Amino acid sequence: MTLFVYAPVAGFLLGFLDFVWIKFVPFPLGDLGNSPAVWAVAAFLFVLLGRRWRAVPAVAGACVMLVVASPSYYLAAALIQHDDYAVMGNSTTIMWMGFGVVAGLVFGGAGALARTRNVALAVPVAVLVTEAIRLTLRIGDPDYGIEPLWTALLEVGIAVGLVVWLARSWRERARVVLATVPLAAAGFVLFSAAGFA
């Protein structure tokens, strides 16, 4: 299959299975389905692991994947819990599709860069750490209680796993961790500006 078959198929599976994950996997693992950071990491890995594809088409493919994932998520909601099919094309879905383009460019671009510059591995790590920080700030809020802590810990665990898996040596892993700090700080500001924090 070509890139532009893989991308929409991957997007359909990402969105549909994400809803299934949220619906049927118990907390706190199920809560990872509500994570924009997880989708961003998916875009990064789509490009990084698709090394046979040239960088620019691969980044475009990451955008396609995330754009397709949004209506696919709402299709799953309609089929599984009988939500209105019209949600697939409403303003919220279109907004998420727009975020998908931006995330595809940023995280897909980082995936392309990470093919030759391992420090770019800090980008998906930073987005997970950023979201974990955002979640910990909710702890104690009457609407959330202690529950955000468990999802935050899972996201930090995934971030550590990415560093260990993708970086080839302990020196590279140290560089990725150091680069994560300023990227996570910048990410927190951007998440806040986008209304996620």
C-alpha angles and dihedrals in degrees: 000000000000127000093260091055093046094048099058092038090051089047093051091049093045094053098039096044091044090061091046089050092052092045100047110020113087124242132299095026091043090056090067086076088069091058120112086190091063090055090048090053089050090057091049093050092044089062099034095050094041091073094153089067120082113250101249097048090043091054089048087050090054089054091050091049093054094042092052091045094065100061089036089059091053091044088058089049090052094047098042105036100016098247117167112281088218088075088075089074104029127116094267092055091046089051090053090048088054090050086049092059091050093045091046091054095045101039097030087050090051089050090054091048092048089062088076105012113050094194086076086072084081091072098074090037090053094050091053092048090047092053091045090055090048090052095049089056087064094058110117094021106132089233093056111021113182096329097099089063093069094051090045091053091050091051092050088049091052090048091053090047091053092052093050094044101043105033112078102211140021090252091055090046090053090051091050092050092049092049090049093066099066092035091053091049091050090044092054090055091048093046089051092049090050091052098251097116 
